[in-house]
């Protein structure tokens, strides 16, 4: 089967598995991995080998950039301490724990090769975290910490990984050089990403074309990643920083049309790349098994279980002390940030799914690296164990601990306040403009417009005050608007052949935008 036909078949399989997972209320990431594993052993299908360089360059930059693009920067900044404790502290602690267990169970494995294994499987994956977290409703702070951790922990793990590989190849290691390498890669990657993001924003000001804007935004993440890697900096942090810059500046430089169209394009890219990532992870099983024929199956199973268990437990060992000790030792921190419920720490500990970065890093090991085949197998076991075990039970754990948030009838206070201020500012601007222009012939049209903005301001005021009875009234009003929009779309369909195609498309877009506005108001996200 040719490469293009194989790619189309994989995409079709991804769609089928995603539909099946939705019907069964099963995490799509887990369904895709298991589906890929099943396809790997189908007779007649060619073996699919995942190129580590292609995996990192093709999948990581756009997915990391998109996650950073949607990151709540104020929340990220206010939770920087717990994020760094997980993204850096937990990575190094987990890598050390895994290396110690691997060295204990496989004495012939060189110490730095064991550290390389720890660095490979230490960081939870941003793609896996996003795929699983979409299925549950968690408190805002937990989501911010988990997503923030998954955005920057790859940088810490990849620096440690390169240091360990270099130590094995050279036969020695300089710890001072390792510290400099870590901070240099982090700062260099952040700087390259900031420059790439600002450059992209300048380009946006020079062009006024939606398709070109979207294309440039996609190229910016790849450019930041590749430029940072060429400079031996962190490409991961470069892509993340670029996404943060674009996300922060989108409302000042992007047109409304660009933002709407970009959301659709990026949504498609996210689904396609995420689905292929998990499918390709499962498809690697066949090649991994074939390379391990000389090992005893029972020993491999025991070793894989021991390393995976160490990986899961070490996160618990790190999360609970890092959550409680700083507050116990610092009264000012405890007053500013009270001790969270123990269930929050359990969820943070259990949400540690591994993914494509771990597998790509394992496959990127030199062919003559000591214990390479065994390390690749153990990395696959860790990915499979965390995705299947933790990914399928995370929702249950959240519900049993009472951490899941219910459906909100009103938006958060800060969002409601912002909505009220936006509506009030719009109303004041319209009234001021009418007062200055004094165009009496448009009095009726102006009056209708003012009444519309007054209604918006009133709705926003209700949300700010948190009136539950009026909130129900607004919800009923939104449902009626959807009924009206649906009736309008049906009537528009009857005129498909009776009016100009361009006019028909324009009217349809207006109805679509109105429906989108209503549904966003319903979601209160």
N, C-alpha and C positions, 0 to 999 in steps of 0.2 A: 504494500500500500504506500502510495506516495505521501510525502510529508504534508502537503496541503490537504489531501483527503483525510489523513489521520487527524489533523488539527480540527477539521470540520466535525469529524466523528466525536472527538473529545468535547467540543463545545456542545454538540447535541446531547451527549451523555451527561454533561453538567446541567443542562436545562432539565432533562428527565429526572435526575437525582434531586435537584432543587425542588421540583414540583412534588416529588415523592416525600421529601423531608417535610415540606409544608403541610402536606396532607396528614402525615403521621405526627406532626408537632415535634419533629426531631431536629436537633441542631444541623443546619445545612453543611457546616464544615465537617462534621463527623461523617455524615452521609456521603460526602464527596470523597473523603479519604478511604472509607470502607469500600465505596464503589470502585475507586481506582485500584485498590488491592485486589478486588475480585476480577477486574478486567486484566490485571497484570498476568493472570494465569489462564486466560482464555486461549485455547489452542488456535494457532494460525495468526494471532495478532502479533505484530512486530514488537520487540522490546523497546520501550521508550526510556532513553537515558536523559537525565536532567543535567544539563551543563551548568555547573555552579556559577561560572561567570555570567552566563546568560540569565540565570535565575535572579541573581542579585541586581543586575543592571536593568532587566526588563520589568521585574515585579516590584522591587523595593521602592525606587524613586517615586513613581506615581501614587502608590498606595500610602506611603509615608507622607508625601506632600498633601494628599487629600485629607488624611487624618489630621494633620497639623492645620490645614486650611479651615477645618470646622472646630478646631480647639477653642475653648473658651479661655482666652488669654488672661483676663483678670483672675479667673478661678485657678488657672494653671500657676500663675505667679503667687497667689496666696497660699497654694498648697505645695510650693516648691520644696520645702523641707521633707515632707513624707515622700514626695516623688523621687528626690535624689537618694533618700535612704533606701528605696527599693531599686531604683535604676542603677545605682552604683554599689551601695553597700550590700544589697541582697545578691547582686550578680557575683561579686568577689567572694562572699561567704558561701554561696551555693557552689561556685566553681571549686572552692577549696574542699568542701565536704564531699563532692562527687569525686574529685581527684583522689582524696584519701581512701574512699571506699574502693575505687577502681584499682588503686595500687595495692591495697590489702588483698583483694580477690584475685588479681592478676599480677603477681610479683615480678614477672618478666617485663611488664610494661614500664618503660622509663618514666620517671617522675614528671618531667615536663610534657610528655605525651599524655599522661593522665590529666595534667592541668589543661592541656588543649581540649580534651574531652569535656572537662568541667566548663570551660569557657564556651564551648559549642552549644551545650544544652542549658546553660544557666539562664539566659534571658527569655522571659515570656514574649510571645510574638505579637506584634501590633495587629497583623491581619487576623490572627486567630482570636485575639481579645475582642476586636471590633465585631467579628462575625458572631461570637457567642453573646456579647453584651447586648446586641440588638434584640435578643430574644427575651430579655428580662427588664424589669423596671427597678433600677437601683437608686438610692439617694445620690444626689448630684455630686457630692464630695467623693464618694467611692468611685464613681465613673471617671471623674477628673483625675484621681490618683492613678487608677489602673491604666487609663489611656495615656496619661502623661508619662508613666513609667515605660510603657511599651514603645513610646516614641523615641526615647533616648537611651534605653538600656542596651540596645544593639551596639551603640558606639562603645560603651565600656567593655562589652563582651568581645567585640571584634579586635579591640586594642590588645586585650589580654590574650586572645587567640593568636594574633600575629606575634606577640612577644614569646609565647610558649613555643610556637612552631620555629621561630628563629633560634630559640635556645636549644631545641632538639637538633636542628641542623648545625649550629655552631658548636654545640657541646658545652656551652656555658651561657650565663645570663648576667646582665648588669641591672640591678634593681633600680639604681638611680636613673639609668637610661630608660627603664620601663616607665617610671613616674613622669619623666619629661615627654616620653612618647604619648602617654595618656593625655596630659594636659595640652600638649601641642596639637594632637589630633582633634581634641574637642574644640579648642579655641579656633583652630584653623578651619574646621568644618563649619562652625557657626558663622565665622567671618565670610567664608565663600558663599554660604547660603544667603546671608544678608545682602551681599553685593549682587548675587543673581536675582534675588527678589526685587531689589531697588531698580536694577537694570530693566527687568520685565515691566515694572510699573512705569518707567520712563517710556518704554516702547509703546505701552498702552495709550499714553498721551499723544503719541505721534500718529496713531492709526485709529480710525473709527469704523471698524469692520468686525462684526461679532465673530465670524469664523476665524479671522486672523487673531483676534484676542484670545479665543479658546486655544488655538494652536500654540500661541506664544506661552500661555500659562502652562500647557503640558510640557513644552520644551524646556521651560525654566527649571523644573524639578530635575529632569535628566541632565541638563547642563550643569546645575549645581552639584549633583552627585558625581558626575564624571570629572569635573574640574577639581573637586576636592580630592578624589582618589588619585588623580595625576600629581597632586601636590603632597601626597601621603598624609592627607588629613582625613577626617571622618566624613565619608560621603553620606552616611545616614543622617548625621546632624546637619549637614548642608541641605539635604532635601527637606528635613523638618523645618529648619529656619526659613528656607524659601517659602514653604507653605504657610508659616506663621505670618510672614511679611505680606503675602498676597491676601491672606484672610483678613488681616487687620486693615488693609487699604482698599478692599474690594468696593466699598460703598462710595469712596471718593473718586475712584478712577473708572470703574466698570459702569456701563450703561445698564438700565433695567433689563433690556433685551439680552445683553450678554450674560447677566447673572442667571436669568431664567434658562437660557439655552445651555449655558455651561453646567447648570445643575443636572440637566438631562444627559449631557455628554459624559460628564464625570460619573454619574450614576451607572451608566452602561459600562464604562471602563472599570469601575470598581467591581461590579458583578462579574465581568468576564475574567479579569485578572485574578480575583479572589477565588473564583470557582476553579480556574485552571491550576492555581497554586496547590489547592488541596487535592485535586485530581492527580496531579503530577507526583505529589508526595506518595500517594497510594501506589502509583504505577512503578515506583522505584523498588518495591518489595521483591519483585522477581529477580532483578539483578543482584540485590543484596544477598538473597538466599543462595544464589548460584555461586557467589564468591566465598561463601562460608561452608562449603561442603566438607572441608577437612576438619571442622570443629564438631564436638559432641553436642547434639541437640539439647540434651538435658542441661548441660553446663551453660550453654548459651541462654536458655530460658531462665535459669537461676540468676545468672549475671545480669541479664536485662531487667529482671524483676527487682534485683537489689539496687541497681543504679537508678531505676525509675522511682522506687520507694524513697531512696535517699534524696532525690531531686524534689519530691513532693514534701517530705517531712522537713527538709532544711529550710524551706520557705516559712513553714510554721515557726520553726525555731528562731528565725530572724524577725518575722513580722511582730510577734507578740512582745518581745523585749523592746524593739525599736518603737512600738506604739506607746508602751507604758513607761519605760525608764526615763525618757526625756521629760515627761510631765511630772514624774515622781521627783526628779532631781531639780526641776526648775519651777518654782511657784509662779513666776511671771508667765511662763508658757502655759501652765495649768490654768491660770486665770484667763488668759487670752484664748486658749484653745482647750476646753475641758476634755476630760477622758471620754473617748467614744465608747459606745456599747461593745461588749466583747464579741457580739455577732458580726460587727463590722470587720474586726481583725480576722475572724474565721473566713469571711467572704474574700477579703484581700489575700489570705493565704491560699484559699482553694482556687482562686481565679489565676492560675499560672499555666495556661496552655502554651505549648511550644509549636513552632511551625516552620515555614520555608527557610528562614535565616539559619536555623540550626542545621537543617539538612544540607543546604547549600554550602555552609562552612565545612561540614564534615566531608562532603564530596570534593571540596577544593583542596583537601590535604594532598601533599605530594605523593606520588604513587609508591615511593620507597619509604614513606613515613612509617615508623615502628607501630605495628598494630593497627594500620589504617582500616582494614576490612572490619576488624572488631569494633573500632570507634564508630564507623559508619552504621553498623548494625545497632550499637547501643544508642546512637542518636535517633535512629528510626524508632526504636523501642520507646524512648522517652517521649517522642512526638506522639506516637500512637497511644501510649498510656495516658498522657495528660489530656489529649483531645477527646479520647473516647470516655475515659473515667471521669475526668473533671468537667469536660464539655457537656456531657449528657446529664450530669447530676448537679451542675451549678444552680440551675433554676430550682431544683428541689431543695437544695441547701438553703438558698435564699428565702424560700417560702417557709421552711421549717423554723428558721431563725427569726422570722418576722421582719426581715430587712427590706423586703420588697415594698415599694411604694404603690399606693392605690392610684386610681385615675383621678386627676385633679379637675374640679369643675371650674376653677378660676386659675389664671396664670400666676406665676410667682409674683410677690409684691413689687420687686424691682422691675420686672417686665411690664406689669400693669401700670406702674408709675411712668415708665418710659413711653408706653403707648398713649397715656393721657397727655403727657407733655407734647408728643408729636402731633396729636389731634388738636390740641389747643393752639400750638404754633401755626398749624395749617389754617385754622379758622381765623386767627388774628391777622395772618398775612393776606387772606382773601378780603377781609373786612377793610384792612388798611388800603389795599389796592383799589377797592371800589370807592373808598372815600377820596382818594387822590384823583382818580380818573374822572369821576362824575358823569359817566356815560349813561344818561337816563334811558336811552332807547333799549338798553339791555337789562332793565331793572328786573323784569320777570325772570330771566335766565339767571341773573345774579342772585335773586332771592332763593331760587331753587337750590343753587349751589351752596349758599350759606346754610340753608336748612339741612343739606346733606352733611356738611362738616359739623354742624351743631349736633346732629344725631351721632356722628362718630365720637365726638368729644363726650357726649352723654354716656355712650356705651363704655368708653374708656374710664370714665369716672365711676361707673358702677363696678367695674373690675377692680379699680383701686380701692374702693370702699369695702369690697368683699361681700356684697349683699347677695346671699345665696338665692333668695326668692327671685330677685331680678336676674341673677345668673341663669336660672332655669328659663326665664322669659327670653333671654338672649339666645339660649341654646335652641329653644323652639323656633325662634325667628330664623336662625341659621338653617335649621332643617327645612323650613318653608322656602327659603331662598334656593336650596338645592333642588326642591321640587319644581320651582319656577324655572331654574336653569335647565333642568332635564326636559321640561315641556318646550322651552325655547329651542333646545337643540333638536328635538323631534320635529318641530315645525320647520326649522332651518333645513332639515334633511329632505322635506317635501319640495323645497325650492332648488334642489341640487341642479336640475337642468333648466331652471327658469331664470337664473341670474348669472352674472359674470363670475367666472371661477375665482378671480382675485377677490371680488367682493364677498363671495361665499366663504373663502378662507379667512378673510379678515373678521367677519362676524363670528365664525367658529372660534378664532383665537380669543376674541373678547369674552365669549362664554367660558372658554377654558380658563382664562385668567381670573374671571370672577369666581368660578368654582374653586380654583386653587386658593384664592383669598379666603373663602368661606371655610374650606377644610383646614387651612392653617390656623384659623381662629378656633376651630373645634378642637384641634390637637393641643393647643396651648403650649407648644414646644418652644 
